[in-house]
Amino acid sequence: MFNVRDYGAAGDAERLDTQAIQAAIDACAAAGGGTVLAPGGHTYLTGQINLKSHVHLRLEGGARLMASLDPADYPGGILLAAQDAENVSVGGSGEVWGRGVEFMQEDRGSIYWLDRANTFRPRLVHWTGCRNITFRDVTLRDSPAWGLHLTGCQDVLIQGVRILNNLKVPNCDGIDPDHCRNVRISGCHIEAGDDCIVLKTLKDYNAYGPCENITVTGCTLVSTSSALKIGTESGADIRNVIFDACVIRGSNRGLSIQLRDNGNVENVLFSNMIVETRLFSDDWWGKAEPIYVTALHRTPNGALGHVRHIRFSNILCRGENGAVLCGSPNSPLEDIVLENVRIEIDKTSRWPGGVQDLRPPEIEHMLRAHATNGVYIEHARGVALRNVSVAWGQNRPAYFGAALETHAVEALELDHFKGESAHPGP
């Protein structure tokens, strides 16, 4: 056991404890491994800390790592960093506080905070090329940017973690497995202004290969963007993914796949979900779609992969929009199944609807006026809607449209599809 207090950590929220905490980590690693303890009842002001192999960082109840506001304290732009480490973990009932709001500009009404010009915002956690890593029970609070970002990591367990970010702060993702393999995320509660859990393959890290063999189960999620998402960064394949038994509420999008690059997205299951969505400002991508699958070019001449073999089953949706499935002429969605899905649409927020949002890219025709339908399908092949129902609530603005609208769809299967127009004729 390596107690950070024994290495000079003051824990008074005023004196910088980075060197003391790092000294405890270094001593632990030099001894072959063990536990670095941050005792409870103290707030440790710190800049970047570098975790190492065979080190478990334990934050006791009442212990808080508090981010420094000085950019000079982050040589790598990260609060908790690790590179090519193995058997490394963070746990305990304490918390890591990123002080995200303090890195932002003044509140701009009820939308969100904008970045200051050239403002530095550290990532809360970024581990790269690590193996056999665990995050358990700890709370990650108020991240200034991406929260728990793992790049090229293998054998990852994230269990019982609370991520409580400010819903007005952009880019404060919850968990970002990026080019990762064999990842298990379970029993987490996440509130984030950006995506709660999002799988990515950033092009700068393509040497790490695909993102694959991922399970996300038993999580509760709130997001001003997408609650569960794949993309938009997809420079390599993302495959073999299960999202199961999650509850989503008050989110801008529910279940989302956004392919914009040359990687492929395939073999993905979404099952046993309750999804509640609502509209927000145009500043945020999304228009309250509970289910959203798109394959669109990021740039006019850019390469685009394929989305195929996707399943949505046993899902209850309630919100201000329906499902949107939209491929491209040269990359139609393939083999998409919705089964035992109920979509209930009602107008509940003050934000205007009747808009289809296909961003990114940020060009005019990607945010366009369009009827709100129960299910919208464009450029797809082999779509099955089995025991899918569309219901309209009491508040039905004029832009509420059909239960089903399709364009350029091949081999559409309708089996016990139920629904009618929001405004049926006489």
HUTA-V180712 format. One record per residue. SS is DSSP state (hx for helix, st for strand, lp for the rest). PHI is phi in whole degrees, 0 to 359 (NA if undefined). Layout:
ss/phi
SS/PHI
SS/PHI
This chain:
ss/phi
lp/NA
st/239
st/276
hx/298
hx/294
hx/290
hx/256
lp/102
lp/291
lp/281
lp/65
st/250
st/66
st/237
st/275
st/286
lp/255
hx/302
hx/297
hx/293
hx/295
hx/295
hx/298
hx/294
hx/296
hx/297
hx/295
hx/298
hx/297
hx/295
lp/277
lp/101
lp/126
st/151
st/246
st/261
st/256
st/254
lp/298
lp/290
lp/82
lp/224
st/246
st/256
st/287
st/210
lp/261
lp/293
st/242
st/250
st/285
lp/227
lp/302
lp/66
st/250
st/251
st/270
st/249
st/257
lp/293
lp/305
lp/87
lp/266
st/223
st/271
st/250
st/293
lp/293
lp/265
lp/267
hx/304
hx/295
hx/275
lp/231
lp/299
lp/248
lp/74
st/224
st/281
st/249
st/246
st/203
st/224
lp/54
lp/262
st/224
st/53
st/234
st/208
st/230
st/202
lp/105
lp/264
lp/278
st/218
st/249
st/250
lp/275
lp/56
hx/303
hx/298
hx/287
hx/269
lp/254
lp/275
lp/295
st/299
st/259
lp/66
lp/255
lp/263
st/189
st/279
lp/265
lp/295
lp/292
lp/299
lp/57
lp/289
lp/273
lp/226
lp/285
st/282
st/289
st/223
st/218
st/248
st/232
lp/64
lp/260
st/230
st/54
st/239
st/221
st/238
st/221
lp/73
lp/291
st/254
st/251
st/239
lp/55
lp/290
lp/287
lp/214
lp/306
lp/274
st/252
st/253
st/243
st/243
lp/62
lp/262
st/230
st/57
st/244
st/237
st/236
st/223
lp/65
lp/272
st/253
st/240
st/239
lp/265
lp/283
lp/289
lp/259
st/265
lp/288
lp/68
lp/265
lp/307
lp/278
st/235
st/235
st/286
st/234
lp/57
lp/259
st/228
st/59
st/246
st/236
st/241
st/212
lp/61
lp/259
st/245
st/227
st/237
st/210
lp/293
lp/252
lp/297
lp/287
st/229
st/221
st/267
st/223
st/221
lp/296
hx/299
hx/295
hx/242
hx/300
hx/297
hx/279
lp/84
lp/287
st/259
st/206
st/62
st/239
st/234
st/232
st/222
lp/62
lp/252
st/246
st/220
st/223
st/214
lp/278
lp/236
st/257
st/285
st/236
st/214
st/239
st/100
st/281
st/291
st/213
lp/283
lp/222
lp/292
st/231
st/206
st/59
st/231
st/235
st/247
st/216
lp/57
lp/244
st/244
st/241
st/220
st/55
st/249
lp/282
st/221
st/261
st/250
st/222
st/237
st/232
st/270
lp/228
lp/231
lp/274
lp/286
lp/254
st/243
st/208
st/62
st/231
st/243
st/246
st/213
st/57
st/238
st/245
st/234
st/240
st/234
lp/208
lp/282
lp/228
lp/296
lp/298
lp/298
lp/258
lp/295
lp/115
lp/224
lp/66
st/285
st/288
st/228
st/214
st/230
st/223
st/228
lp/223
lp/291
lp/291
lp/232
lp/305
lp/253
lp/284
lp/288
lp/220
lp/279
lp/229
st/249
st/206
st/61
st/241
st/233
st/239
st/219
st/55
st/231
st/254
st/241
st/218
st/178
lp/256
lp/204
lp/253
st/283
st/235
st/236
st/220
lp/261
st/237
lp/305
lp/264
st/212
lp/291
st/297
st/232
st/56
st/247
st/235
st/248
st/223
st/56
st/238
st/247
st/239
st/249
st/240
lp/212
lp/269
lp/231
lp/254
lp/274
lp/280
lp/291
lp/248
lp/69
st/227
st/257
st/248
lp/248
lp/292
lp/287
lp/283
lp/272
lp/233
hx/302
hx/286
hx/277
st/232
st/227
st/296
lp/195
lp/299
st/271
lp/249
lp/296
st/223
st/242
st/229
st/218
st/53
st/213
st/222
st/76
st/259
st/238
st/246
st/243
st/52
st/255
st/232
st/240
st/231
st/253
lp/280
lp/286
lp/267
lp/233
lp/296
lp/300
lp/280
st/293
lp/240
lp/271
lp/292
st/215
st/228
st/227
st/215
st/55
st/245
st/255
lp/57
lp/275
st/250
st/244
st/232
lp/59
lp/279
st/234
lp/160
lp/220
lp/299
lp/294
lp/231
lp/295
lp/287
lp/293
